[in-house]
Amino acid sequence: MAIKNLVIVESPTKAKTINKYLGRNYKVVASKGHLRDLPKSKMGVDIENNFEPHYISIRGRGDTIKELRKLAKQSDRVYLAADPDREGEAIAWHLSYLLDLPEGEENRVVFNEITKDTVKEAFKHPRKIDQNLVDAQQARRILDRIVGYSISPLLWKKIKGGLSAGRVQSTTLKIIIDRENEIRNFVPEEYWLIPAEFQKDKSKFTANFYSYQGKRTELANETIVNEIMANIDQTQHFTVTNVEKSERKRKSPNPYTTSTLQQDASNRLNFRTSKTMMIAQQLYEGITIKRTTVGLITYMRTDSTRIAPSAVNAASQYIQSEYGQAYSHAKGQSAQANGAQDAHEAIRPSDVTLTPESIKDSLSRDQYKLYNLIWSRFVASQMTDAVYDTVRADLTQNKVVFRASGSRIKFDGFLKVYSTDSSKDNYLPELTVNDSVKLTKIETNQMFTQPPSRYTEASLIKVLEEKGIGRPSAYSPTIETLRKRYYVKLVSKKFEPTELGEIVNNVLSEYFPQIVDSEFTAGMESTLDEIEEGKRQWVSVLDEFYQGFEKDLKKAEVNMEEINIKDEPAGFDCPECGNPMVIKIGRYGKFYACSNFPECRHTEPIVKKIGVTCPKCQEGQVIERESKKKRIFYGCDRYPACDFVSWDKPVGRDCPKCQHFLVEKTNRKKRQIVCSNCDYAEQAE
């Protein structure tokens, strides 16, 4: 049966959505991702012959290739509609080769959102495959293959099997370890605070020590604090000596890019980056709403904050209709024009009138949360700034000055749809110069400076973006690789390097300093952008890189010493053969193993007891365990005899109201002890 127009996309969901838009003259099918790639078993790059890649059909994809070839022969015309980025362009290029399509044919169709009008309009303007885009992706793929397939075997030989190195991966690992070294080398410094509470009429407010004897004074030690406190008469009132009032604007945020979406989804929704990208893909490819499938958001892999004029106009009309003229401020051309990826738009809803609440019933819980975040941020980006009235007052007694600050929202602007914790009012009573205010409470607090925090997923992504390392779409797989290799582990949602990770980083830093250098990695991203823009030739870029890399590789092969990762004594004997047990480092972390391996292959997982008796069986001990998705939970060490499990950490006490076990819950604001059954809660110490 002849096919008039064959359209090939990557995803079956995307194919299903687009097929409904194009009508009977089009058949839309999915390649289900890549069909052609470098071989897994070898490097697959002929370095001596201008870095010629040896592509092969991916194992297991033969039936798909055969079916696509059959459909292509039956079709009058073939369109390649992979995603609108470098990788999508490369997929289209590989498909063109596999299907033997005419070179230079205008068969490439791209669209930034999957809506009926956008898709139909895109098919009116097909273009040729952009070879610059293909070359940029090809250069990245070959570059990463050379680094990974050259260094990884060296690590296997010198350290242990199963290790890997990568251009972005190894740089990210070094960033995490550099932060850990900052924490280790941190020397706390003493400082003091003198907070106080004041009252005017019936209103109480707080202020902090500001200056002494007309000078800003650092509260560096107790001697200075005692001198200041000696000059304060707590029975006497303070006088208001200065009041400054002003107006402050808070700018509406830009719409999301890939990295800012990943950061906000992590901070606000507690989503892992991999989960964020998976759900965003679902929203982009299409959700069925009232029997109609529609792509809810624009393409989710973008570095741009640019908004199409049509979307700006639609948002302006919606905001004026829903909130009033005063809230509308169309500023949609706020793009950062510093990268080739800026050809795309920011992440936004494809139809602003599809509010999260209006389609909530058609979305899963997580889809709703992420769509609500994207929709709110986009609408906020097209609204006016928030305006605050601010006031600052100095309160003086015996040349000791305290300063109080307050603010309140004068006009909420974008906060109408996108509020944050920092948008709350902080009131001060009406104060004027020479007012007398009563000191109701004062205290002195000794403090010590704290080391920098370990990276969370959100803060790590922010640093990678600021340094220009990798592409936002690669952040999630990079982080997952570091965890799978057991180079880092997540502890309380923060990354800690493992002993293995530090060993690998030390070796790479010594022998391959360029590979772990942030500036070099960021510079390579800029170079890849130049290839995409047609300013650089991909072979010359690879040759320039390889000249230095080859020297480092040869030096490492000769000089790198073997590192023997010694097994730690476990402190008990093997229950099967009686030989001492040891602690080994495996691909998934540390575990107990018999020292008589391979004659005895007995192993045991290492469990972390929390010092609490199992609240269910009253016999076993509660231990910390890890789910398949690396999430910490708690269970009985007598499992499967006892099936007690809890996501929250039991504290070893029973609820005074209902006698069920109490658990510890922590959020960004406070740590609480709560009942696992009723509403009882208490503040944790």
N, C-alpha and C positions, 0 to 999 in steps of 0.2 A: 504493500500500500504506500503510495507516494505521500511525502510530507512536504508541505509548502515551505514552512520555516521551522527549523530545529533550533531550540535555545538551550544552552548548557550552562548550568550554574553549579555551585559546589554542594549546596545543602538540599535534601529532599523537602524540608519545610519551606525553604525559599522557592523551590520549584513549584510547590503546591500553591503558594500565594500568587506568584507571578502568572501561573497558568490561568488563574481565574480572571486576571486583568486583560490578557492578550487575545482571548477568544479562540475560535475553532481553527483558524489558519496557522496557529502556532502549537508546537509540541514542546513542552519544557521538561527537561530531564536533569538529573543531578549526577555530577562526577563523584560526589562524596569525598571531596578533598583532592589531594594531589594524586596523580597517576604515574608520574615520572620523577625520578630523583636520583641523587648519587647513591651508589651501592653502600649498604651497611657494613659489608665484610672487608672493605678496603677503602683507601682514601678516595679513589675515583677521580683524581685530578692529575693531569699530566703537566707537572710543574715545568719540565724542560721544554714543553711545546706550548708556550704562551698560556699556561694554566688551563689548558683545554679540559673541560669537564666531561666525564664519561657517564652520561645519564642512562639509566635503565628503567624499564617498567617496574613499578613497585610490586613486590611479591604479593600474590593474593588479589591483585587488581586486574588480572587478565580477562576475566569474564566481563567486567565493566567496560574495559577498552574494546573488547570484541563487539559488545552490544552498541556502544557509541559509534564505532566504525560502520556498523550495519545501518544504523539510523541516519548517519551522515550521508551515506551513499543513496539512501532513499529520499533525501531532502533536496529541495531546490536551493535552499540557502541555509547556512549554519551561522548562528550568532553565539558569541562567547560572552557571557554576562557574569563572570566571576566578580568578586568584591573589588571596590574602587581603590586599591592600594597596590604597593609593589608586589606583594605576594599574589594578589588576585591577577595582576598583569602577567606574572610568571606562570601561573596556572593556565591562563588563556594561551600563552605562548607554547607551553608544552602540549596542550590540547590541539593546537593548530598543527604541530609537528606530527602527533600521533594520528590525527585524522587526515593528514596530507592535504590540508587546505591551501589554497593559492597564497603565496607570500605577498604581502602588501594589500590584501583584500580588506575592505572596510567592514569588518565583522565584529568589532569589539564594542560592546554596549556597557556603559557605566551609569549608575544612578546612586545618589547618596541616601535616598530613602525609598522604601518599598510601598508606595501608594499608587493608585491607579493612574492618576494624571502624570505623575513623575515618570513612572515606568513606560507608559505609552509614548510620552514625549521623547524619552531617551532612545527608543527604537526608531525614531524618525531621524536620529543623528548618529548613526554608528560611525566609528573611526577605525583607523589602522591600529594594530597593536603598537604601543609605545615602547620602542626598543630601549630607550634610555631608562625607563622604569624597570624593564626586564634586566638590563645590565646591572643596575644598582642592586637588585635583589640577588642576581647571580654572583656579583662580587661579594656580597655579604655571606651568601651560602658557602662559597669557596673559601673565603677568608676564615670563617668559623670552622670549616672542615680541616683546613691546614693546621690551625692552632690545636683543635681538639685531637685530631688523629696523629699529630706529631708529639705532643706533650703527654697525652694520656698513657701510651705504652711505656714511656719513660717512668711515669709514676708507678705503673704496675711493677716494673722491674726493680725500681729503687726503694719503693715503700711497701705497697701491697696491691693486690688485684682489686678490680672494681672501682678504682678511682677515676676521676676525669678532671679535665681543665677546659676552660672556654674563655673566649675573649671578654664577654660581658659577665659571665659567671664568676671568673676569677677576680675581676675588678670589684664586683659586689661583695665577694667574700672578704677581700682586703678592707673594704670600708667598714664592715661589721667588726673585724678584728682590730682595726685601728681605734674604733670606739671603745672596744673592750680594754685595750691598752691605756686609753685615756682614763678609764674608770680605775684601773689598777694603780696607775701612777698619780692619781689625784690626791692632793694634800689639802684637807679641809682647812678653811680659815674661819676664825671666830668673828662673829658680828652680833650685835644686839638690836632689838626692837623695843620701842616704848610706845605701845598702843594705849589709847585712853578713850574713855567715854565721857561725853559732855551732854548737858541738858540746857535747853532754852524753853521756857514755859513748860509745856508738857511733852515736848519732843526731844528724844534722845538721838544722838548721832556719834559716830566715831571719827577719830583723827589720829594722826601719827606724828611723832616727834619730827621736827623739820630743821630747826637751827638753834644755836646757843651763842649769846653775846654777839649777835649780828652776823654770824658766820655759819655756813653749812658745816655740820660736825659729823664725822664718821663715828659711829658707835662701835669702836673696834674692840673695846675691852670693858671689864666691869668697873675699872677705876673711873673712866669717863662717865659711865652711866650713873655711878654713885654721886659724882660731882653734880651732874644735872639734876638728879632726883633731890639732892640736898637744897637746890635752889627753887624747888617747887613747894609751895605751901598748899597742901591738899584741902585746907579749910577755907581758902580764899578763891574767889572767882577769877576766871581768865577774861581778858578783854579782846574783842574782835578788832584787830588793827588793820586788816586789809580784806576787801571783798572784790573779787574779779568775776564778772559774768560774761559769758560769750556764747556763741552759737557754733556748734560743730556738726559737720556733715559726715555721714558714713556712706561711702559709695556702694551702689548696688554691685553685686558680684558679676563676673563674666560667666557665661554658660560653661558647661563642663567640657573639658578635654578628656582624653582617656585617663591620664594620670590623676587629674583632680577628681574625676568620678571614682576612681579606685580608692583614693585617699578618703573622700567623704563617705563612701559606702563602708569603709573599714571603721571610721570614727563614729559615724551616726547609726549604722545598721549592724555593725559587728560582722560584716561580710568579709570572707577571704577574697583576695583578688581574683582567684580562679572562679569563685562563685559569682562575683560581680560580672565578669566577662561572659560567663555562660548564660546568665539571665539576660544580660544586655543583648547577646546574640539572639535569644528567643524573641525579645521585644522588637529587634530590628527585622528579623525574618518574617514575622507575622503571627498575630494572635487572632483567633476567631471571635468576633464580637457580633452578636445578633445575626449569626449565619453568614457573616461577611468576614473574610480574613484580611487583615490590614497590618502593615508594618507600623509599629507605634512610635519608633524613634529613628533618627538618622543614624548613619554608619558610626559605630562605636570605637573605631580605631582612628584617632585623629589627634593632631597636635594644635589644631586651630581653634580660635575663639570667634571666628567669622560667622556671621549669620546672613543667610540669603535675604535680599530685600523683600521678597514675598512673605517670608516668615516674620520679618520685622513688622510689616504692615498688618499681618494677621494678629500678631501679638498685641500691637497697638490698639486695634479695634476691640479685641477681647478685653483688654485691661480697661479701656474707657467704658465699655459696656458694663463690666462687672464691678469696677472700683471707682470710676470717675476720671475725668480729664486730668485732674491734678496728679494722678498716679502714673500717667503714661509718659514715658521718655524713651523713644526709639533710638537706640545708639548702636545698632547692629553691626557697624563696621569696626568693631574694636578688636580686630584680629591682630595677633602677633605675627608679623610677616618674617619670621626668622627660620624658615625651614621649608623643604619641598613638600612636606605633608600639609602645608597650609592651603593646598588646593582644595581640601575638604572643608566642610562646615564643622562647627562645634556640634556636640551631641545635644540634640533637642527633640521635643516631641514633633512628629510629622504633622500632627493636627492639634493645635493648641486648644481647640474647643472640646477635644476628648479629654476631659478632666479626669484625674485619678478616681474620684468618687463615682463619676458617671459610668465607668467601666469596671469598677471593683469586682463585680460578680463574675466577670469574664477572665479574671486574672488569678493566679495562685497567690498565696500570701506574700512570697518573696518577690514575685513579679510586680505586685502592687507596690511594695515598699520601694523597689528600685525605680519604677516608673514615676511614683510620687516624688521621689528625690529629683529626678531629671526634669520633670514637668515644673516643679516649684522653682528650681534653680533657673530654668530658662525664662519663666515668666518674671521672676525677680530681676533678671538681667536686663529686662526691657522696661523696668519701672524706675521711678524717680528715687533719688537718694533719700535716706532717712535723715532727719534733722533733730539734733539734741540741744536742749538748753543746758549749759554747764555752769557750775559755780565753784569757786575756790576761795576758801576763807582761811586767814591766819589768826590764830588765837594765842595771845601773849600774856606771860606773867613772869616778872623778874628776868627779863631778857631770854626766857625760854619760849620758843615758838612751836606750836603744833599746827599742822595743816590738815584741813578737811576738804574733801572734794566730793561733789555730787553731780548727777546728771539726770535728766528726765527727757523722755521722747516728746518732742514738739510736733513732729509729723512723722508717721511711721513709714511712709514710702514703701520700699520693697519688703520691709519687715512684715507687711501685711500677709505675705505668702511664704516668706522664708526667714523665720525667726531663728535666733541662736541664743545660747546661754548668756552671751555678753550683751544682749540687747535689752536686758531688764533694767528698770529704773532704779536709781540709787538716790533717794531723796535727802536733801538737807532742809532744815527749817529756814524760814526767811531770816537772813542775818544782815545787819548793817554795821558800819564802822562805829566803834565805841559801845556796841552791845556788850552786856555782861553775861557770860555763860558759866554754868556751874560744872565743876569737875566731879563726876560721880564715880568714876573708877579709873585706876591707872595700874599698869603692871609692867614689869621688865622681863623680857624673854631673851635668854641666851640662845643663839642659833649658830649653826655651822654651815658653810657653803656645801652644796651637794655636788657630787660628780654628775657628768652628763648622763642622761638616761640611755639605756640600750634601745636599739631601734625596734619599733613596731613595724608591721607591714606598711602602714600609712606613712610613718616618718621616713622609712627606708626608701619608699617610692618617691617621696618628696625630694630627698637628697639625690637620688639617681636622676631625676628630672632636672634639678638645679645644676647638676654637674654635666648634664648632656650625655649621660651614659645609656646606650641602648635606645630602643624605642619603647614607648609605653605598652604596646602589645606584647613585648617580650618580658616585661617585669614579672608577670605571674609565673610563666614556665621557668624563668631564671631562679626565682625564689624556691620553687618546688624542687628544682634540681639540687640546690644546696642542701635542702632538707633530706632528700632521698639518698644523697651521698653521705649523709650524716656529718656534713661539714658544720652545720649549725643545727640548733634545736630551739623550739619555741618553749619558753618558760614564762608563765603568766603573760602570754601574748607578746613577749619580747624575745628577740633573737640573741642567743648566746652561742659563741663559737665552741665547737667541741675540740678535744685534744687532736683528733685527726684533722679537723679543719685548720688548726693552727700549724700543724706539721706541713700540710700541703701548701699553705700560704707562705710559710718561711722559705720553702724550697723554691716556689715560683718567684718570690720577691728577690731571691738571690740570683737565680739563673735566667729569669725572664722578666726583668723589671718593667719593660714596656707593656707586657700583657696585663699586669696588675695596676698600671698607672692610670689614674682617672683622666688626666689631661690627654694622654695618648688615645685612650678609648673614645673620649668625647670628640677629639679631633678626627678620628676615623669616621664617626657618625656624620660629621660635617662633610668629609670627603665623599661619603656615599651619597649625600644630598647633592653634591656637585656632579656626580655621575648621573643622577636622576635628571638634573637640569641640563645635561649635555655639555658641561664645562670641563669634565675630566673623562679620560678613557679608562675603562675598567681594568684592562690588562696592565697598563702602566702603573695604576694604583697598587695592584697586587704585587707587581715586580718590585716596586719601591719598598713595600712592607717586607717582602720575603728576603731581601738582601740582608737586612739587619737581623731578621728572625732566624735565618739559616745559621748565622754566626753564633747566636745564642744557643741554638739547638746543638750544634757540634761541640761547643764548650761544655754544655750540660752533660752530653753523652759521655764525655771523657772525665769530667771532674766531679760530677754529682756522686756522693757517697751513698751506699745503701743505708737505709734507716730501719733499724730493727725495733718495731713497736713491741715492747716487752709486755708479756701477760702479767697482770697483777694477781697475787694470791687471793683466793676467795675466802680463805679461813675455814673451809670445811672440806670433807672428803666426798668423792663420788659415791653415790649410793649403789652403783652397779659394780664397780671394780675396786673401790677403796683407795684409788690414787687421789692426790690433792686436786681439788677443783680450782680453776683459774678464771679471771675475767678477761674476755677477749673483746676486741672491737670488730663488729661485723658491718655489713652494708646498712643495717637498720639500727645500729647503735650497739651498746655494750650488752653482753650476755655471759652467763656462766657456762663453762665447758670443761670437760675432763682433760687433765694434763696428759693423759695417756692416749690422746688422739694420734693416729687414726685407729689404733687398736680398739679404743672405746670411744664411741660417738655420742655419749650422753651429754645433753645440754639442758639448761634451764633458763627461763627468763629472769632478769633481775627485777625484783619488785621493791617498791618503796612503801614501807609501812608508815602510817601517820600517827601511830600510837593510840588508836581508838579501837575498842572491841566492837565487833559487828553487832549493830542494833537489832538484827533479825534473828540470828542463831545464838548470839551471846557466847559463842565458842571461838570463832575465827577472829582474825585481825583484818581491819579495813586497810586495803592497799590501793596505791595510785596505779591506774592502768591507762592505756592509750587505745583509742578507737582506731579503726582502719583509716579514718580521715585525720588522724593525729590529734584528736581532741581528748583532753584529759578527763577521765571519770574515775569513780571510786567503787570498788567491789570487795567482796569477802574473799580472803585467801583460801577458803575451803571450797570454792567453786570447782565442780558443779554441784557438790553436796549442798551448798547454800548459794542461792541465786541473787543475793542482795546486790543492787547497783544504785548509784546516785551520781548525777552530774555535778552536784554541789558537795563540798567537803564536809563530812560529819565532824562535829566538834567534841563528841563524847559525853554530851549532856542531854537530858530529856526536857521537853517543853513543860513548863510549870502549869500550862492550861490543859493540855490534852495528853501529855506523856509520850507523844511521838518524838523521834530524834530531831535534834537541832542541827542546822547546817550553816555554813558560812557563805554569804553572798557578797560580792564586791562589784560596785559599778564605779564610774569615773569620779563620783562625788564622795562616796563613803563606803565603809565596810560594815556589814550588819550580820548579826546572828538571827536567823529566822527559823520558824518551825516548818518542818517538811509536810505538815498536814493542815495547820490552821493559820490564822493571821498574826500570831504572836511574833514580835520582833524586838530586838534590843540592840543598842549600839555596841559594836565590837571594841575591845580595849586596844 
